[in-house]
């Protein structure tokens, strides 16, 4: 009995790889693999425990409880009849779409949608030169380390402050208006789009750069013809993506008074007009979805391997099938 008991702990240590290596190289390699596998499992368990504790503390900090959710849920169901006002068409129950349309026309929501789009577009265009400048200078291929870190740090500082906060910062400069929203998106675009430009420049091939340098080209010529020529498609694609993102940002800025659909939505929220709120939300979905569709088509057109031309109508018709294929993992 006494001779078997010490063998059990040793057997466990051997199973988890915490024993001295064997006599042969194969045994030592197997022991090392077991040890690494055990360490990965321990880190995974520790991650789950830490994540669970963080999740529990987050629930406490936000005072989120299931009981409160169940208590308030009946009130939410009552509000649904205001979000989706019922009516009948030829005796068939349906949503009263006419109420949405009448409010859109009477409140000038289509003009507000134009203001939102204008804020996003103007902010993107104004922020593009700064993003291009910082994106190029932050690349180690252009400015050597650690001097390029100054431009990276500047963009990191810009990204650390949300566009909503930038709008609040610019209130003394332009008041609470679409002008402030344009300034906020301009600065936000400089930080985010500039970082994307830098990442693209870090991945380019060295061959074209060396070829341009061998001709005796100057540094600006090397940047223009050796570097930017390789990422022109990617830059255009990221600009389209950033415009799509900025439309959503412009809607959020409207909630603090920057104008557009966000402002109209905030007004209806404060007056508890849920039907009018839903009309604003519907137009927001249409606007953001339309810009996203156009952005997706631009990026798809610019992809090197995209040889198939697809129209807008075909995109709508094939979207459900593509979603199902993507979900099933057959793409």
N, C-alpha and C positions, 0 to 999 in steps of 0.2 A: 504493500500500500504506500509506504513512504517513498518508494522509488517511482511510483506513477504520478503522484501529485505534482512534483516539479515539472513533469513533462507537459501537463496541461497548459500552464502559463506560457511555456516555451512554444507549444503548438499554436497558441493564439498569436504570440509575437511573430511566429513564422508565417501565419496566415496573413497578417497585416503588413508583413515585410519589415518588422523592427527587430531583426536578428542579424548577426554577422553573416556576410556572404558565404556561400558554399565553397567547396573546393574548386569547382570548375567555373569557367567564365560564364557559361550558360546559367548556372545556379545563381551566381552573383547578379547577373542581369535580371533574372526573374525576381529576385528579392528586391532589387531596386525598383522594378516596375510595380510590384505590390506596394512598396512604401509610397511611391508617388500617387498611386491610386487611392490609398488610404488618406493621404494628406489632402487630396482634392475633395474627397468625401467629407472630411472634417471641415474644410473651408466652406463647402456647400451647406452643411448643417449649420455652421456658424452664421452664414449669410441669411438662411431662412429664419433663424432665431432673432438676429438683429433686425431683419425686415419686419418680422411679426411684432417686435417691441415698438419699432418706429410707427407701424400702422396703428397699433393700439394707442400710442401717445398722440397720434394725429387725430384719432377719433375723439379723444378726451379734449384736445385743444380746440376742436371745431364744435364740440358739444353735439356731435352727430349720434342720434339714437334711433333705433328701429321703431320704438314706441311713438316718438314724435312723428315719424314718417307715417305710421298707421293712423295717428290721430288727425293729421292734416290732409290725408289722402281724400276723404269725402268732400272736403272743400275744393280740392283740385278737380274732382269729378264734376262738381257743380259749375266750376268755371269753364269747363269744356264746352258747355252749351253756349257760352258767350264767345269762346274762341272759334267755334264752328256753329254759327247760328243755323238752326234747322228750318226747312221750308219743304214745300211739296211742289213737284213738277208733274202735272197730269196725274195727281194722286199718288205719286211715288215720292217717299221721303228722300230728301237730299239736302246738301249744304246750300245755304243762301249765298251763292257766289255774287249775286248782284250787290249785296251790301259791301263786299270787298271792293268791287269795281267802282261803285259810287264814291266810296271814301277815297280811293286812289285818285279819282278825277277831281273831286271837290277839294281835297287837301293838297293837290299838286305834288303827289308822290313821285310822279315821273320826272318832274323837274328836280326834286330832291335826289333821285337816283342819278341824274346827270351831274349834280353837284358832288355827290360821293365819288363818281367815276373821275370827275375833273380833279378832285383832291388827290386821288391815288395816282393819276397819270402825271399831273404836274409835279408832285413830290418825287415820283420815280425819275422823271427826266432831269429835274434839278439835282437830284442826288447822284445821278450817273457819273458826271465828271469826277466828283470826289471819290466815288467808289473805284473808278478806273485808276485814278492817281494813287490812292492808298493801296489798292490791290497790287499794282505793279511794284511800288516802292517797298512793300512789305515782303516781296519775294526775295529769297536769299540768292536767286540767280541774278537779280538786278542790283540790290544793295547788300553788301556782305554783312554777315553776322558779326557783332551784335547790333549794328546800326539799324538794320531792318526791324529790329525788335521795337524801336520807337513807334513805327507805323502800325505794327501789330498790336501794341499796347493801346494805341489810340483807338483802333477799331474795336478792341475788346472793351474799352471804356464806353464807347458808344453803344455796343450791344448789351452791356450790363444795365443800361437804363431803358426801360420799355418806351415805345413811342407815345403811350399815354402820358408818361411822366415828362417826356420832352415837350409835349403840348402844354402841360401845366407850367413848365419852365419858361416857355415862350409867350405866356399870357401877357406879361408886361410889355412885350414887344409888339404884339398884334391883337391883343384882346382875345376873347373867346369867339373865334370866327373860323371860317374855312381857311383864311390866311395862316392861322396858327397851325391848322392841320397839315397844310402843305409843308410848312417849315419842319414839323415833327417827322413827317414821312421822308423828307429830304435827308435829314440827319440819320434817321433809322436806315435808310437805303444805303447811305455811305458806309455804315458799319457792317451790315449784313452782306450786301452785294460785294463789297470790297473783299471780305473774307472769302467768299466763294471764288472770286477772281484769283486771289492768291493761291488757293488750293489747286485750281486748274493749272496755273503757271508752274507749280511745283512738280506736276506730273508730265510735263512735255518732254519730248525726245531731245537728246543732245545733238544729234546729227545735223539737223537744219541750222542750229545755232553755230556749230563749228564750221559749217559750209559758208555761212554769211561772214563769219569772222575771218576766214581764210582769204576773202576778197579785199580785206582792209577796210571793212565798213566801220563806221563810227558806232558808239554805244547806242544812240537813239535808233540808228538803222538796224542794229542787231535786234533791239527790242521790237521794232515794228515788223520787220520781215522775217526774223528768225524765231520770235517767240509768239507775238500776238497773232501772226498768221496761222499758227497751229491751233489756237483756241478760239478762233472767231466764231465758229458754230456754237461752241459751248457757252461763250459769253452771251450770245443772242438768246440761247435757250434759258440761261439763268435770269436774264433781264425779263423775259416773258414770265418766268415763274415768280420773280419778285413783284411784278405788276399785279399778278393774281393775288399774291400775299398782301400787297398794299391796299387792294380793294377791301379786304376784310379789316385791315387796320383802320382805314378811313371810316368804315361803319362803326367800329368801336370808338373812334375819336368823336363821332357825332353824339355819343352818349354823354359826353361832358360839355357839349355845346358847340362843337366844331362844324355843325351843319350837316346837311344831307339826310339820308335815311335814318341814320343813328339818332339824330336829334328828334325827328318825328316819332321814332319808336319810344324815345325817352319821355316825350310829352304825353303820349298815350298811356305809358306805364304809370306815370305819376297821377293821371286822372282815372286809372283803373278801367279804361275802355278796351276790354280784351278783344272785341271784334276788330277794332281799328288797329290794335297791336298785331293781330294776325295778318291783317292786310299789309302792314309794313314788313312783317317777317316773310310773307310770300314774295314780295317784291325783292327783298334782300336775297332770298334763295335764287330767284331768277337772275338777278344781276351777278351775284358771285358765281353761280353755275355757268352763266354765259361766258364770263371772262375766263373761268377755269377751262371751259371747252376750247376756247380760242387759244389759250396758252398751251394746252395739251397738243393741239393740232400743230402749232408752231414748233414745239419741241419734237414732235413725231416727224415732221417734215425735215428737220435739221439732223436727225439721226443718220449716221452713215449707212446703217443696215436697213433703213426704212425705204424700200423701193416701191411699196404699194401705196398708191394714192387713194385716199378715202375721203368721201364727201361728208359734209356735216350731217345730212339726213341719214347716211349709212352709219355714222357714228351712233346716232340715237337708236337706230334699229338694232345694231349689233351689240349695244352696251350690255343688255341683260345677259346675253350668252357669254360675253367676255368676263363679266363679273362671276358668273357661275363657274367658268373654266378656271379663273384665277383662284376661286375659293376651293375648288377641288384639286388644285395643284397640277393641272394639266397644261398650264401655259408654258 
